[in-house]
Amino acid sequence: MTDVSSNAAEYTVSEISFALKRSIEDQFGFVRVRGEISGYRGPHSSGHAYFALKDEGARIEAVVWRGVLGKLRFKPEEGMEVIATGRLTTYPNSSKYQIVIDALEPAGAGALMALLEERKRKLGAEGLFDPGRKQLLPYLPRVVGVVTSPTGAVIRDILHRLADRFPVHVLVWPVKVQGEGCGNEVAAGIAGFNALAEGGAIPRPDVLIVARGGGSLEDLWGFNDEVVVRAAAASDIPLISAVGHETDWTLIDLVADVRAPTPTGAAEMAVPVRRELLDRVDDLGRRLTGASLRAIDLRRTRLVACARALPRAADILALPRQRFDAAANALPKALIANTTLHARQFERVTARLTPASLLRTQAQLAERLSVLSARGGRAVGELIARRRARLDQVASVFDAVNHMATLRRGYALVRDDGGKPVFRAGGLLAGTAIEIEFADGRLRGRVGDEAPAAEAKPAPRRAKAKHDPDDQGNLF
C-alpha cells in the first residue's frame, strides 16, 4: 500500500471557498461583460434581480441588488444583449462565480433596435396600433394638455406656437423625458389628464400633446416603454405624439391618434390659425350676404314677372261692376212686379172671404170651443174631486190627533200661569193662576182656598165601552 501522505497544507471547505472568492475579487475587481440576458423573471420578492449572461460558449450568473436595480436606465429583459459593468465574485454555498452588476446598458443600437422590434410585434399583436382605434382631433379645443418637461425648450416652443396661432388654456403635466422613471411619469401624466372630471376645478383637456426634443435612441427609450404605450392606448382624450425629430420614431408614435414631426408641429395640429379662421368667417359672411341679396333679387324679378301676367284690378272688377249696375237698374221694376203679384194674391184671398164663409168659420170655432170647454170642465171636476178626497183623508187624520176633538166631547184643558198643562189637582196651590180651555173658548182664574194641599186621590176609572165610537180616549 502506497503512502499518500505529503507535506501539502490542509484546508476546510469554507477556507478554500473564501480563498477562491478573494482571489477572483482581487483579480477581477471591476469588469465589463457583454452577453445576452437569460432566465430573467423579474425582480425577486426581496427586490433583487437574478439572471444569467450567456454567449455561444459560456454562461455566468448575475445579480443586481435592489438599490442598483431602481437606478438602472434600462431594466433587464429576457433575450436583451447588454454590457454589464460590475464586480466578479463567488457564492460559496453553491460553488459558483457570478457578477454583481452596478450598471447595465444595451450592447449597441442593434440590440436596442432588436428589442424595440420585438416589443413592437408584441404590442401590435394586441391591436394597440390598429388605425381603427384612433380618434379625430377636435377642430377648436378649449384646453390643451401637454405632457413634457417644464424646463426644456420644447414647452416654450409649444406655448409660443399656440399663442401665435390661437391662444387657448394650456395645462402642463411636468415629467422627466429621459432616464430612469421617464416611462412611468409619462404614463402617469396621460392617465392623470384623463382622470380629470368634466366641469371640475381643473378643466379637462380636449386634446393632449406628449412632447420631447430630439436625441439618441437611448435618450428616447422611455417613450418605447410598454407602460407608456398602454397609457396612450387607453386615453379617452385624443393624443398627439411629438417625440424627437421627424426622422425619429418611438412606440408612442404608433399608438397615438396623430404623430407630429416636431413639438412645434404638434401645436400647429392642435389648434387652427386664429387669423385664418377669422378671415374664413368673414369670407363666409360676405358670401352669405351676397347669396341673400342675389336670392332677394331673383325673387323680386320673379314677383315682377308674375305681377305682369296678372290682369289689372280695374279689369277684374269691370264685369262684376257691370253686373251690379244691371241689377240696380232692374231692382225697381222687380219690386213693383213683386208688389203687384202679392196684391193679386191678396185680392184672390179676400174674394173668398164672404159673410157666409165667415159665419161658417165662426160656427166651427164656437163648436170647437164648446168641445174644449166641456173637456176642460170634466178634467177640472175630476181634479177637484181627487183633491177633496185627499183633503178629507188628511182632515180625518188631523181630527184624530187634535185635542180640540176631545174638548168638543165635553172635556177641558187646564194650564198653569206658565202655559203648561196641569195633570193633577195636588200640584196646584191656593191662589195659583190657571187657564181653562173649552171647546168654544178659554177662561182665566185662580185656585180657591178650598183646594187640597195634598195630592188628591184619583177617581176610579170608568170602564170604557168596547164599541163606543165617540170615545177617543183622554189625550192628557
C-alpha positions in Angstrom: 0.0 0.0 0.0 1.4 3.4 -1.1 1.6 6.1 1.5 -0.1 9.2 0.0 0.6 11.5 3.0 2.6 14.6 2.0 3.5 18.0 3.2 0.5 19.7 1.4 -1.5 22.1 3.5 -5.0 21.0 4.5 -8.0 23.4 4.0 -11.5 23.3 5.1 -14.3 23.7 2.6 -15.0 27.2 3.8 -11.4 28.2 3.7 -10.9 27.1 0.2 -14.2 28.7 -0.9 -13.3 32.1 0.6 -9.8 31.8 -0.7 -11.1 31.4 -4.2 -13.6 34.3 -3.6 -10.7 36.6 -2.6 -8.6 35.6 -5.5 -11.4 36.2 -8.0 -12.4 39.5 -6.5 -8.7 40.7 -6.4 -8.1 39.6 -10.0 -11.4 40.8 -11.5 -12.4 43.6 -9.2 -14.0 45.7 -12.0 -15.1 44.2 -15.3 -17.4 44.9 -18.3 -19.1 41.8 -19.6 -21.1 41.5 -22.8 -23.7 38.9 -23.2 -27.4 38.0 -23.6 -29.8 38.1 -20.6 -31.2 34.6 -19.9 -33.6 33.4 -17.3 -34.8 36.8 -16.2 -38.2 36.6 -14.5 -38.5 40.0 -13.0 -37.3 41.2 -9.5 -37.3 38.7 -6.6 -39.6 39.3 -3.7 -36.6 40.8 -1.9 -36.3 43.4 -4.7 -33.1 41.9 -6.1 -32.8 40.6 -9.7 -31.2 37.3 -10.5 -30.5 36.0 -14.1 -27.6 34.9 -16.3 -25.4 36.3 -19.1 -24.5 34.0 -21.9 -22.9 33.8 -25.3 -22.3 31.0 -27.7 -19.8 29.2 -25.5 -20.4 30.1 -21.8 -22.7 31.3 -19.1 -22.2 33.4 -16.0 -24.7 34.1 -13.2 -25.6 37.7 -12.5 -27.3 39.6 -9.7 -28.5 43.2 -9.4 -29.1 44.4 -5.9 -32.3 46.2 -5.1 -30.7 49.6 -4.7 -29.0 49.4 -8.0 -32.0 47.9 -9.9 -34.1 51.0 -9.3 -31.4 53.3 -10.7 -30.7 51.4 -14.0 -31.5 53.4 -17.1 -32.6 50.1 -18.8 -34.3 47.3 -17.0 -33.2 43.8 -17.7 -35.3 42.0 -20.3 -35.2 38.4 -21.5 -33.1 38.0 -24.6 -31.6 41.5 -24.5 -27.9 41.8 -25.4 -26.3 44.1 -22.8 -23.0 45.2 -21.5 -22.9 44.7 -17.7 -20.5 46.6 -15.5 -19.7 45.2 -12.1 -17.6 43.0 -9.9 -16.8 39.3 -10.1 -17.3 37.3 -7.0 -18.3 33.8 -5.9 -21.2 32.3 -4.0 -19.6 29.7 -1.7 -22.9 28.0 -0.9 -23.2 26.7 -4.4 -19.5 26.8 -5.6 -20.2 29.2 -8.5 -19.0 32.5 -9.5 -21.2 35.5 -10.5 -21.1 39.1 -11.5 -22.6 41.7 -9.2 -23.9 44.3 -11.7 -23.6 48.1 -10.9 -24.6 49.4 -14.4 -26.4 47.9 -17.4 -26.6 49.2 -20.9 -27.7 47.7 -24.3 -24.9 46.3 -26.4 -25.1 48.9 -29.1 -28.0 50.3 -31.1 -28.6 47.0 -32.8 -29.5 45.4 -29.5 -32.0 48.2 -28.7 -33.5 48.0 -32.2 -33.9 44.3 -31.9 -35.7 44.8 -28.5 -37.8 47.6 -29.9 -38.9 45.4 -32.9 -39.8 42.6 -30.5 -41.9 44.9 -28.3 -43.5 46.4 -31.4 -44.6 42.9 -32.6 -45.9 42.0 -29.2 -48.0 45.2 -28.7 -49.1 45.2 -32.4 -50.4 41.7 -32.0 -52.7 43.0 -29.2 -54.2 45.6 -31.7 -52.8 48.6 -29.9 -51.6 50.1 -33.2 -54.8 49.4 -35.1 -55.8 52.5 -37.2 -59.5 51.9 -36.3 -58.8 52.8 -32.7 -57.5 56.3 -33.5 -59.7 59.3 -32.6 -60.2 62.5 -34.6 -58.7 65.7 -33.1 -61.2 68.4 -32.1 -61.2 71.3 -34.5 -61.1 74.1 -31.9 -60.1 72.8 -28.4 -60.7 75.0 -25.4 -58.0 73.4 -23.2 -54.7 71.7 -24.4 -52.8 69.4 -22.1 -49.1 69.0 -22.6 -47.0 66.1 -21.0 -43.4 67.2 -21.2 -40.5 68.7 -19.2 -41.4 72.1 -17.7 -37.9 73.4 -18.1 -36.9 72.5 -21.6 -37.1 74.4 -24.9 -40.0 72.1 -26.0 -42.6 73.6 -23.8 -41.6 77.1 -24.7 -41.9 76.3 -28.4 -45.3 74.8 -27.9 -46.6 77.7 -25.9 -45.2 80.2 -28.3 -46.7 78.4 -31.3 -50.1 78.2 -29.6 -50.1 81.9 -28.7 -49.3 82.8 -32.3 -52.0 80.6 -33.9 -54.9 80.5 -31.4 -54.4 81.4 -27.7 -56.0 78.7 -25.6 -55.8 77.5 -22.0 -52.8 75.2 -21.6 -52.2 72.7 -18.8 -48.6 71.3 -18.4 -48.0 67.9 -16.6 -44.3 68.0 -15.7 -42.4 64.8 -16.3 -38.9 63.5 -16.9 -38.3 63.0 -20.6 -35.4 60.6 -20.4 -33.6 58.4 -17.9 -34.8 56.3 -15.0 -38.6 56.6 -14.3 -39.3 58.5 -17.5 -41.8 56.0 -18.8 -43.7 55.7 -15.6 -44.0 59.5 -15.3 -45.2 60.0 -18.8 -47.8 57.2 -18.4 -49.0 58.8 -15.1 -49.3 62.2 -16.9 -51.5 60.7 -19.6 -53.7 58.9 -17.1 -53.9 61.9 -14.8 -55.3 64.2 -17.5 -57.8 61.5 -18.4 -58.9 61.2 -14.8 -59.9 64.9 -14.6 -63.7 65.3 -14.3 -65.7 67.4 -16.8 -66.6 70.7 -15.2 -64.2 70.2 -12.3 -62.0 72.8 -10.6 -59.2 71.9 -13.1 -60.5 71.9 -16.7 -60.2 68.6 -18.6 -58.1 69.0 -21.7 -59.8 68.5 -25.1 -56.5 67.3 -26.7 -53.2 66.0 -25.3 -49.6 66.6 -26.6 -46.8 64.3 -25.4 -43.6 66.0 -26.5 -39.8 65.8 -26.2 -36.9 67.2 -28.2 -34.6 65.1 -30.4 -32.0 62.7 -29.0 -30.4 59.3 -29.4 -32.2 56.0 -29.3 -31.2 55.7 -25.7 -32.5 59.2 -24.8 -35.9 58.4 -26.4 -36.1 54.9 -24.9 -38.6 56.0 -22.2 -41.2 56.6 -24.9 -40.8 53.0 -26.0 -41.8 51.7 -22.6 -44.7 49.4 -22.6 -46.5 51.3 -19.8 -46.4 54.4 -21.9 -47.8 52.7 -24.9 -50.7 51.2 -22.9 -51.5 54.5 -21.2 -51.7 56.2 -24.6 -53.9 53.5 -26.0 -56.2 53.8 -23.0 -56.5 57.6 -23.3 -60.1 58.8 -24.0 -58.7 62.3 -24.9 -57.2 62.5 -28.4 -53.4 62.4 -28.2 -50.7 63.9 -30.4 -47.2 62.4 -30.2 -44.3 64.8 -30.8 -41.2 62.9 -29.6 -37.9 63.6 -31.2 -37.3 64.9 -34.7 -39.1 63.9 -37.9 -36.8 61.0 -38.6 -37.1 59.6 -35.0 -39.8 57.2 -34.1 -40.9 55.6 -30.9 -43.7 53.2 -30.0 -45.9 56.0 -28.7 -45.9 57.4 -32.2 -47.6 54.2 -33.4 -50.3 54.2 -30.7 -51.0 58.0 -30.7 -54.0 59.3 -32.6 -51.8 61.7 -34.6 -48.0 61.8 -34.9 -46.4 65.2 -35.3 -42.9 65.6 -36.8 -41.8 68.1 -34.1 -43.3 69.6 -30.9 -44.0 72.8 -32.8 -45.8 70.8 -35.5 -47.9 69.3 -32.7 -49.0 72.8 -31.6 -50.0 73.6 -35.2 -52.1 70.4 -35.4 -53.8 71.1 -32.1 -55.3 74.5 -33.0 -56.2 76.3 -36.2 -54.7 79.8 -37.1 -57.0 82.4 -35.5 -56.4 85.0 -38.2 -57.2 82.4 -40.9 -60.3 81.4 -39.0 -61.5 85.0 -38.7 -60.8 85.6 -42.4 -62.7 82.4 -43.2 -65.7 83.5 -41.1 -65.6 87.0 -42.7 -65.4 85.4 -46.2 -68.4 83.1 -45.3 -70.3 86.1 -44.0 -69.7 88.0 -47.2 -70.7 85.0 -49.3 -73.8 84.6 -47.2 -74.7 88.3 -47.6 -74.2 88.1 -51.3 -76.2 84.9 -51.7 -79.0 86.5 -49.7 -79.0 89.6 -51.9 -79.0 87.5 -55.0 -81.9 85.4 -53.7 -83.9 88.6 -52.9 -83.2 90.0 -56.4 -84.2 86.7 -58.0 -87.5 86.6 -56.1 -88.1 90.3 -56.9 -87.7 89.6 -60.6 -90.0 86.6 -60.4 -92.6 88.7 -58.5 -92.5 91.4 -61.1 -92.9 88.8 -63.9 -95.8 87.2 -62.1 -97.4 90.6 -61.5 -97.2 91.4 -65.2 -99.0 88.2 -66.0 -101.9 89.2 -63.7 -104.8 91.3 -65.1 -105.3 94.8 -63.8 -107.6 95.4 -60.8 -109.9 97.5 -63.0 -110.2 94.7 -65.5 -111.0 92.2 -62.8 -113.7 94.4 -61.3 -115.2 95.6 -64.6 -117.6 92.6 -65.2 -118.9 92.4 -61.5 -119.4 96.2 -61.6 -121.4 95.9 -64.9 -123.5 93.1 -63.3 -124.1 95.3 -60.3 -125.3 98.2 -62.4 -127.6 95.9 -64.4 -129.1 94.5 -61.1 -129.5 98.0 -59.7 -131.4 99.1 -62.8 -133.7 96.1 -62.7 -134.4 96.3 -59.0 -137.2 99.0 -59.1 -139.1 97.0 -61.8 -138.7 93.8 -59.8 -140.0 95.4 -56.6 -143.1 96.7 -58.5 -143.7 93.4 -60.1 -143.4 91.6 -56.7 -145.8 94.0 -55.1 -148.3 93.6 -57.9 -148.0 89.8 -57.6 -148.7 89.8 -53.9 -151.6 92.3 -54.3 -153.2 89.9 -56.7 -152.8 87.0 -54.4 -154.3 89.1 -51.6 -157.3 90.0 -53.8 -157.9 86.4 -54.6 -157.9 85.5 -50.9 -160.2 88.4 -50.0 -162.6 87.4 -52.7 -163.2 84.1 -50.8 -163.9 85.9 -47.5 -167.8 86.4 -47.8 -170.2 86.8 -44.8 -171.4 83.3 -45.2 -167.8 81.9 -45.1 -167.1 84.0 -42.0 -170.3 82.7 -40.3 -169.3 79.1 -41.1 -165.9 79.7 -39.7 -167.4 81.3 -36.6 -169.7 78.4 -36.1 -166.8 75.9 -36.5 -164.8 77.9 -33.9 -167.7 78.0 -31.5 -168.2 74.2 -31.8 -164.5 73.6 -31.3 -164.5 75.9 -28.2 -167.6 74.1 -26.8 -165.9 70.7 -27.1 -162.8 72.0 -25.5 -164.7 73.7 -22.7 -166.6 70.5 -21.9 -163.4 68.5 -21.8 -161.9 71.1 -19.6 -164.8 71.2 -17.2 -164.7 67.4 -16.8 -161.0 67.4 -16.2 -161.3 70.2 -13.6 -164.2 68.4 -11.8 -162.2 65.2 -11.6 -159.1 67.0 -10.3 -161.3 68.8 -7.6 -162.8 65.5 -6.5 -159.4 63.9 -6.1 -158.1 66.9 -4.1 -161.3 66.9 -1.9 -160.9 63.2 -1.1 -157.3 63.7 -0.2 -158.3 66.7 2.0 -161.0 64.7 3.8 -158.5 62.0 4.5 -155.9 64.4 5.9 -158.7 66.2 8.0 -159.8 62.9 9.5 -156.2 62.1 10.5 -155.8 65.6 11.9 -159.0 65.3 14.0 -157.8 62.0 15.3 -154.7 63.6 16.8 -156.1 67.1 17.6 -157.1 67.8 21.3 -159.9 70.1 20.1 -161.9 67.0 19.2 -161.6 65.8 22.8 -162.7 69.2 24.1 -165.8 69.2 21.9 -166.9 66.0 23.7 -167.1 67.9 27.0 -163.6 67.9 28.3 -161.5 70.9 29.4 -157.7 71.6 29.4 -156.2 73.3 32.5 -152.9 75.2 32.2 -150.8 76.9 34.8 -149.6 80.6 34.6 -146.7 79.4 32.5 -149.0 77.8 29.9 -148.1 74.3 30.8 -150.8 71.6 31.1 -151.8 70.6 34.7 -152.4 66.9 35.1 -153.1 66.6 38.9 -155.0 68.7 41.3 -152.4 68.1 44.0 -149.9 70.1 42.0 -152.0 73.4 42.4 -151.7 75.7 45.5 -154.3 78.1 46.6 -154.2 81.4 44.7 -152.4 79.9 41.7 -153.4 81.5 38.4 -154.8 79.0 35.9 -156.3 79.0 32.5 -159.1 76.6 31.5 -159.6 75.9 27.8 -163.0 74.6 26.5 -164.1 73.7 23.0 -165.5 77.2 22.4 -163.0 79.4 24.4 -160.8 80.0 27.4 -161.3 81.2 30.9 -158.8 82.6 33.5 -159.0 82.3 37.2 -157.3 81.3 40.5 -157.4 78.3 42.7 -159.6 78.9 45.9 -158.7 78.2 49.5 -160.6 75.0 49.5 -158.1 73.5 47.1 -156.5 70.4 48.7 -152.9 70.9 49.9 -152.0 67.3 49.2 -152.4 65.2 46.1 -156.0 64.2 45.6 -156.8 60.5 45.1 -157.6 59.7 41.6 -161.2 58.9 40.8 -162.0 55.3 39.9 -161.6 54.7 36.2 -164.8 54.2 34.3 -165.0 51.1 32.3 -164.8 52.0 28.6 -167.4 50.7 26.3 -165.9 48.2 23.9 -167.6 49.6 20.9 -168.2 53.3 21.7 -167.3 55.2 18.5 -167.4 58.6 20.2 -164.9 57.7 22.9 -161.4 59.0 21.6 -159.7 58.5 25.0 -158.1 61.1 27.2 -155.1 62.7 25.4 -154.0 64.5 28.6 
